[in-house]
Each structure stands twice: as C-alpha cells, then as structure tokens.
Amino acid sequence: MMYKLTKDATPEQLKEAGLGEHFVDHDSALFYRNAAGVPFTATYIQAKGDPIADLYEDIAAEEKARATYQWLIDISDDPDINDALKFLREREVVHSQRFREAVELLKEYRDQKKFF
C-alpha cells in the first residue's frame, strides 16, 4: 500500500508529507516502525511456551491490529485505501476468532483424563 501511495512521489513531495527522514534513511524501502517512529523490535513478540498463554498473546495481537486498522480507516478519506484496510481489519477478526477456537480445543484436551 505504501509503495502504491508513494510510487511517483518526488523527494520534495515526500518531505512535504512528513516522510523526508524516512526517504533519507531508506529511500522507498519499507522500514517497520510504529506511528511514533519507534523501530520494530523482536521484543514485541511474546512467547511463554504454554500453548494457551501463547494463543491469548496471539488473540491480543490480532485485536490490536484490528483496532489500528480501524483508526487508520477513521483518518483516511481515500475509498480505495479504506477498502483495503477494511479487508485487513476483517481478516484480523477472523484470525482472532480462530485463535479463540483453538484455545477452547486446548482447554478441552487439557481437562481430559490421560491414559497411558
């Protein structure tokens, strides 16, 4: 999406849009960071080693992504971008639902008596 939005932009246009520093450091390449400009770090990925706890982390991540897509939709006035964002938002909802189903399956398995 970012490539499409900035494909023919000049360095001056990128600077006017607040993307000057990004262009200087990365040209048009993606460099993952949050809205405050903090670069992505692997510390954002949480894993406990317990399948149920890890699935709850996954659910939380999907819900955070869904909220972010909604906030982007709320500030965008481009119908084509909004359509893409709505698709991505709904995909996060489905992912969250599937993770929730997996948690319930694991809880059922955990509570079953094991015979060896």
Biotite code that builds the C-alpha atoms (Angstrom):
import biotite.structure as struc

atoms = struc.array([
    struc.Atom([0.000, 0.000, 0.000], chain_id="A", res_id=1, res_name="MET", atom_name="CA", element="C"),
    struc.Atom([2.824, 2.382, 0.870], chain_id="A", res_id=2, res_name="MET", atom_name="CA", element="C"),
    struc.Atom([4.572, 1.626, -2.414], chain_id="A", res_id=3, res_name="TYR", atom_name="CA", element="C"),
    struc.Atom([1.392, 2.416, -4.347], chain_id="A", res_id=4, res_name="LYS", atom_name="CA", element="C"),
    struc.Atom([0.812, 5.640, -2.423], chain_id="A", res_id=5, res_name="LEU", atom_name="CA", element="C"),
    struc.Atom([4.380, 6.904, -2.858], chain_id="A", res_id=6, res_name="THR", atom_name="CA", element="C"),
    struc.Atom([5.285, 5.323, -6.230], chain_id="A", res_id=7, res_name="LYS", atom_name="CA", element="C"),
    struc.Atom([5.673, 8.527, -8.237], chain_id="A", res_id=8, res_name="ASP", atom_name="CA", element="C"),
    struc.Atom([6.319, 10.934, -5.373], chain_id="A", res_id=9, res_name="ALA", atom_name="CA", element="C"),
    struc.Atom([9.312, 13.215, -5.637], chain_id="A", res_id=10, res_name="THR", atom_name="CA", element="C"),
    struc.Atom([11.677, 13.695, -2.685], chain_id="A", res_id=11, res_name="PRO", atom_name="CA", element="C"),
    struc.Atom([10.122, 17.146, -2.213], chain_id="A", res_id=12, res_name="GLU", atom_name="CA", element="C"),
    struc.Atom([6.606, 15.669, -2.017], chain_id="A", res_id=13, res_name="GLN", atom_name="CA", element="C"),
    struc.Atom([7.781, 13.040, 0.465], chain_id="A", res_id=14, res_name="LEU", atom_name="CA", element="C"),
    struc.Atom([9.329, 15.793, 2.594], chain_id="A", res_id=15, res_name="LYS", atom_name="CA", element="C"),
    struc.Atom([6.093, 17.813, 2.477], chain_id="A", res_id=16, res_name="GLU", atom_name="CA", element="C"),
    struc.Atom([4.173, 14.709, 3.568], chain_id="A", res_id=17, res_name="ALA", atom_name="CA", element="C"),
    struc.Atom([6.436, 14.262, 6.611], chain_id="A", res_id=18, res_name="GLY", atom_name="CA", element="C"),
    struc.Atom([8.354, 11.342, 5.095], chain_id="A", res_id=19, res_name="LEU", atom_name="CA", element="C"),
    struc.Atom([11.616, 13.203, 4.474], chain_id="A", res_id=20, res_name="GLY", atom_name="CA", element="C"),
    struc.Atom([13.608, 11.442, 7.187], chain_id="A", res_id=21, res_name="GLU", atom_name="CA", element="C"),
    struc.Atom([12.338, 8.059, 6.036], chain_id="A", res_id=22, res_name="HIS", atom_name="CA", element="C"),
    struc.Atom([13.362, 8.822, 2.442], chain_id="A", res_id=23, res_name="PHE", atom_name="CA", element="C"),
    struc.Atom([16.839, 9.919, 3.534], chain_id="A", res_id=24, res_name="VAL", atom_name="CA", element="C"),
    struc.Atom([17.379, 6.748, 5.582], chain_id="A", res_id=25, res_name="ASP", atom_name="CA", element="C"),
    struc.Atom([15.564, 4.152, 3.481], chain_id="A", res_id=26, res_name="HIS", atom_name="CA", element="C"),
    struc.Atom([14.590, 5.617, 0.068], chain_id="A", res_id=27, res_name="ASP", atom_name="CA", element="C"),
    struc.Atom([11.250, 3.959, -0.739], chain_id="A", res_id=28, res_name="SER", atom_name="CA", element="C"),
    struc.Atom([12.015, 0.730, 1.132], chain_id="A", res_id=29, res_name="ALA", atom_name="CA", element="C"),
    struc.Atom([9.775, -0.331, 3.978], chain_id="A", res_id=30, res_name="LEU", atom_name="CA", element="C"),
    struc.Atom([11.220, 0.130, 7.441], chain_id="A", res_id=31, res_name="PHE", atom_name="CA", element="C"),
    struc.Atom([8.899, -1.143, 10.108], chain_id="A", res_id=32, res_name="TYR", atom_name="CA", element="C"),
    struc.Atom([8.111, 1.240, 12.941], chain_id="A", res_id=33, res_name="ARG", atom_name="CA", element="C"),
    struc.Atom([5.125, 2.412, 14.904], chain_id="A", res_id=34, res_name="ASN", atom_name="CA", element="C"),
    struc.Atom([3.261, 5.686, 14.436], chain_id="A", res_id=35, res_name="ALA", atom_name="CA", element="C"),
    struc.Atom([5.636, 7.431, 16.853], chain_id="A", res_id=36, res_name="ALA", atom_name="CA", element="C"),
    struc.Atom([8.621, 6.387, 14.732], chain_id="A", res_id=37, res_name="GLY", atom_name="CA", element="C"),
    struc.Atom([9.935, 3.704, 17.084], chain_id="A", res_id=38, res_name="VAL", atom_name="CA", element="C"),
    struc.Atom([11.512, 0.893, 15.011], chain_id="A", res_id=39, res_name="PRO", atom_name="CA", element="C"),
    struc.Atom([10.147, -2.628, 15.214], chain_id="A", res_id=40, res_name="PHE", atom_name="CA", element="C"),
    struc.Atom([11.924, -4.910, 17.634], chain_id="A", res_id=41, res_name="THR", atom_name="CA", element="C"),
    struc.Atom([11.533, -8.610, 18.324], chain_id="A", res_id=42, res_name="ALA", atom_name="CA", element="C"),
    struc.Atom([10.677, -7.737, 21.931], chain_id="A", res_id=43, res_name="THR", atom_name="CA", element="C"),
    struc.Atom([7.154, -7.070, 20.629], chain_id="A", res_id=44, res_name="TYR", atom_name="CA", element="C"),
    struc.Atom([6.791, -10.826, 20.107], chain_id="A", res_id=45, res_name="ILE", atom_name="CA", element="C"),
    struc.Atom([5.777, -12.581, 23.291], chain_id="A", res_id=46, res_name="GLN", atom_name="CA", element="C"),
    struc.Atom([6.006, -16.312, 23.913], chain_id="A", res_id=47, res_name="ALA", atom_name="CA", element="C"),
    struc.Atom([5.629, -18.134, 27.210], chain_id="A", res_id=48, res_name="LYS", atom_name="CA", element="C"),
    struc.Atom([5.909, -21.715, 25.999], chain_id="A", res_id=49, res_name="GLY", atom_name="CA", element="C"),
    struc.Atom([2.419, -22.579, 27.216], chain_id="A", res_id=50, res_name="ASP", atom_name="CA", element="C"),
    struc.Atom([0.113, -23.059, 24.196], chain_id="A", res_id=51, res_name="PRO", atom_name="CA", element="C"),
    struc.Atom([-2.909, -21.476, 25.878], chain_id="A", res_id=52, res_name="ILE", atom_name="CA", element="C"),
    struc.Atom([-0.970, -18.456, 27.171], chain_id="A", res_id=53, res_name="ALA", atom_name="CA", element="C"),
    struc.Atom([0.690, -18.033, 23.766], chain_id="A", res_id=54, res_name="ASP", atom_name="CA", element="C"),
    struc.Atom([-2.659, -18.180, 21.977], chain_id="A", res_id=55, res_name="LEU", atom_name="CA", element="C"),
    struc.Atom([-4.007, -15.451, 24.258], chain_id="A", res_id=56, res_name="TYR", atom_name="CA", element="C"),
    struc.Atom([-0.982, -13.330, 23.223], chain_id="A", res_id=57, res_name="GLU", atom_name="CA", element="C"),
    struc.Atom([-1.892, -14.038, 19.591], chain_id="A", res_id=58, res_name="ASP", atom_name="CA", element="C"),
    struc.Atom([-5.502, -13.010, 20.224], chain_id="A", res_id=59, res_name="ILE", atom_name="CA", element="C"),
    struc.Atom([-4.325, -9.764, 21.811], chain_id="A", res_id=60, res_name="ALA", atom_name="CA", element="C"),
    struc.Atom([-2.064, -9.052, 18.821], chain_id="A", res_id=61, res_name="ALA", atom_name="CA", element="C"),
    struc.Atom([-4.914, -9.630, 16.372], chain_id="A", res_id=62, res_name="GLU", atom_name="CA", element="C"),
    struc.Atom([-7.223, -7.342, 18.344], chain_id="A", res_id=63, res_name="GLU", atom_name="CA", element="C"),
    struc.Atom([-4.568, -4.614, 18.472], chain_id="A", res_id=64, res_name="LYS", atom_name="CA", element="C"),
    struc.Atom([-4.092, -4.886, 14.711], chain_id="A", res_id=65, res_name="ALA", atom_name="CA", element="C"),
    struc.Atom([-7.860, -4.712, 14.185], chain_id="A", res_id=66, res_name="ARG", atom_name="CA", element="C"),
    struc.Atom([-8.035, -1.539, 16.269], chain_id="A", res_id=67, res_name="ALA", atom_name="CA", element="C"),
    struc.Atom([-5.130, 0.008, 14.348], chain_id="A", res_id=68, res_name="THR", atom_name="CA", element="C"),
    struc.Atom([-6.787, -0.698, 11.006], chain_id="A", res_id=69, res_name="TYR", atom_name="CA", element="C"),
    struc.Atom([-9.981, 0.893, 12.297], chain_id="A", res_id=70, res_name="GLN", atom_name="CA", element="C"),
    struc.Atom([-8.121, 4.007, 13.430], chain_id="A", res_id=71, res_name="TRP", atom_name="CA", element="C"),
    struc.Atom([-6.438, 4.245, 10.003], chain_id="A", res_id=72, res_name="LEU", atom_name="CA", element="C"),
    struc.Atom([-9.856, 3.969, 8.350], chain_id="A", res_id=73, res_name="ILE", atom_name="CA", element="C"),
    struc.Atom([-11.139, 6.717, 10.634], chain_id="A", res_id=74, res_name="ASP", atom_name="CA", element="C"),
    struc.Atom([-8.460, 9.176, 9.460], chain_id="A", res_id=75, res_name="ILE", atom_name="CA", element="C"),
    struc.Atom([-8.399, 8.204, 5.774], chain_id="A", res_id=76, res_name="SER", atom_name="CA", element="C"),
    struc.Atom([-10.574, 9.771, 3.105], chain_id="A", res_id=77, res_name="ASP", atom_name="CA", element="C"),
    struc.Atom([-9.396, 7.528, 0.249], chain_id="A", res_id=78, res_name="ASP", atom_name="CA", element="C"),
    struc.Atom([-12.101, 4.961, -0.624], chain_id="A", res_id=79, res_name="PRO", atom_name="CA", element="C"),
    struc.Atom([-9.648, 2.528, -2.249], chain_id="A", res_id=80, res_name="ASP", atom_name="CA", element="C"),
    struc.Atom([-7.288, 2.593, 0.718], chain_id="A", res_id=81, res_name="ILE", atom_name="CA", element="C"),
    struc.Atom([-10.255, 2.223, 3.072], chain_id="A", res_id=82, res_name="ASN", atom_name="CA", element="C"),
    struc.Atom([-11.457, -0.832, 1.157], chain_id="A", res_id=83, res_name="ASP", atom_name="CA", element="C"),
    struc.Atom([-8.052, -2.475, 1.569], chain_id="A", res_id=84, res_name="ALA", atom_name="CA", element="C"),
    struc.Atom([-7.923, -1.516, 5.251], chain_id="A", res_id=85, res_name="LEU", atom_name="CA", element="C"),
    struc.Atom([-11.427, -2.892, 5.831], chain_id="A", res_id=86, res_name="LYS", atom_name="CA", element="C"),
    struc.Atom([-10.377, -6.203, 4.299], chain_id="A", res_id=87, res_name="PHE", atom_name="CA", element="C"),
    struc.Atom([-7.311, -6.321, 6.548], chain_id="A", res_id=88, res_name="LEU", atom_name="CA", element="C"),
    struc.Atom([-9.401, -5.372, 9.600], chain_id="A", res_id=89, res_name="ARG", atom_name="CA", element="C"),
    struc.Atom([-11.881, -8.171, 8.942], chain_id="A", res_id=90, res_name="GLU", atom_name="CA", element="C"),
    struc.Atom([-9.031, -10.629, 8.423], chain_id="A", res_id=91, res_name="ARG", atom_name="CA", element="C"),
    struc.Atom([-7.789, -9.784, 11.928], chain_id="A", res_id=92, res_name="GLU", atom_name="CA", element="C"),
    struc.Atom([-11.280, -10.504, 13.303], chain_id="A", res_id=93, res_name="VAL", atom_name="CA", element="C"),
    struc.Atom([-11.268, -13.947, 11.669], chain_id="A", res_id=94, res_name="VAL", atom_name="CA", element="C"),
    struc.Atom([-7.762, -14.679, 12.966], chain_id="A", res_id=95, res_name="HIS", atom_name="CA", element="C"),
    struc.Atom([-8.842, -13.717, 16.472], chain_id="A", res_id=96, res_name="SER", atom_name="CA", element="C"),
    struc.Atom([-11.892, -15.992, 16.224], chain_id="A", res_id=97, res_name="GLN", atom_name="CA", element="C"),
    struc.Atom([-9.788, -18.948, 15.047], chain_id="A", res_id=98, res_name="ARG", atom_name="CA", element="C"),
    struc.Atom([-7.286, -18.441, 17.878], chain_id="A", res_id=99, res_name="PHE", atom_name="CA", element="C"),
    struc.Atom([-10.168, -18.327, 20.369], chain_id="A", res_id=100, res_name="ARG", atom_name="CA", element="C"),
    struc.Atom([-11.474, -21.623, 18.970], chain_id="A", res_id=101, res_name="GLU", atom_name="CA", element="C"),
    struc.Atom([-8.004, -23.138, 19.318], chain_id="A", res_id=102, res_name="ALA", atom_name="CA", element="C"),
    struc.Atom([-7.864, -22.048, 22.974], chain_id="A", res_id=103, res_name="VAL", atom_name="CA", element="C"),
    struc.Atom([-11.150, -23.838, 23.663], chain_id="A", res_id=104, res_name="GLU", atom_name="CA", element="C"),
    struc.Atom([-9.882, -27.012, 21.972], chain_id="A", res_id=105, res_name="LEU", atom_name="CA", element="C"),
    struc.Atom([-6.704, -26.923, 24.042], chain_id="A", res_id=106, res_name="LEU", atom_name="CA", element="C"),
    struc.Atom([-8.670, -26.386, 27.242], chain_id="A", res_id=107, res_name="LYS", atom_name="CA", element="C"),
    struc.Atom([-10.836, -29.410, 26.423], chain_id="A", res_id=108, res_name="GLU", atom_name="CA", element="C"),
    struc.Atom([-7.738, -31.519, 25.747], chain_id="A", res_id=109, res_name="TYR", atom_name="CA", element="C"),
    struc.Atom([-6.047, -30.276, 28.932], chain_id="A", res_id=110, res_name="ARG", atom_name="CA", element="C"),
    struc.Atom([-9.058, -31.253, 31.031], chain_id="A", res_id=111, res_name="ASP", atom_name="CA", element="C"),
    struc.Atom([-9.361, -34.776, 29.593], chain_id="A", res_id=112, res_name="GLN", atom_name="CA", element="C"),
    struc.Atom([-8.074, -37.672, 31.675], chain_id="A", res_id=113, res_name="LYS", atom_name="CA", element="C"),
    struc.Atom([-4.958, -39.112, 30.076], chain_id="A", res_id=114, res_name="LYS", atom_name="CA", element="C"),
    struc.Atom([-4.491, -42.880, 29.925], chain_id="A", res_id=115, res_name="PHE", atom_name="CA", element="C"),
    struc.Atom([-1.016, -44.281, 29.383], chain_id="A", res_id=116, res_name="PHE", atom_name="CA", element="C"),
])
